């Protein structure tokens, strides 16, 4: 299992390094009329990808050898039964629901507008990720709307449709 994780993290690091070259060729804030240039966001993501991929590779490499004090746990039949139950639960398919919600969000933006679609999408994701208290759900929606309005309209100067 660790070989797969190490291969994955090495591939992520390689992808980030390869994508860094065209990203550095994008215009910076000085070359365009906006406050934040088109290079900033991809560059931030690639730096985060490099850092997190390196961290994953390092932690996987360090945990390669089991410690002497720790005993290996043998899988029991009870754990196998729980794994079957988990495989059919919402938690096991949550990523598919999130992808479906993202597609629906994209379609909704054209029908009801960016801000209303964002409210619906934020509500869907908040409930999907496990929030059940209405105060937390409403707070998440309000913060998302304020951040989106603030970032796009005021910081970037991009009017919302």
QUIGIHU-V630103 format. One line per field, one symbol per residue. phi: phi as a letter, one per 30 degrees, with the letter a starting at -180 (. if undefined). burial: b if it has 16 or more other C-alpha atoms within 10 Angstrom, else e. A space follows every 50 residues. Layout:
phi: ???
burial: ???
//
This chain:
phi: .ddddddddddddddddddddddddddcddcbccdcdddddddddddddd ddddddddddddcdcdddddcddcdcdddddddddddcddddcedddddd ddddddddeddcjddddddddddedddddjdbdddddddddddddddddd dddcdcicddd
burial: eeeeebeebbebbeebeeebeebeeeebeeeeeeeebbbbeebeebbebb eebbebbeebeeeeeeeeeeeeeeeeeeeeeeeeeeeeeeeeeeeeebee beeebbebbeeeebbebbbbbbbbbbebeeeeeeeebeebbeebbeebbe eeeeeeeeeee
//
